[in-house]
């Protein structure tokens, strides 16, 4: 499956809750993945980011999509 989303992880659905209009799908991530963040160079310098440094990745998004191979 090819999609344009840059940040994705593989996992297994553990729970589905269906509402009147929407549903929540809980996915247990089964494979480590790399999250790619595009930030400004000024932010890298301001935070003094270095390779090997421990950081928190915070995902700000209004959508989390589910994909399946056909």
GIWO-V715513 format. One record per pair of residues at least 24 apart in sequence whose ideal C-beta (glycine too) atoms are under 6 Angstrom apart, sorted by the first residue. I is the first residue (numbers start at 0). GAP is how many residues later the second one is. Records with the same first field share a line. If there is no record, write none. Layout:
I->GAP / GAP
This chain:
0->66 / 68
5->30
6->28
8->24
24->41
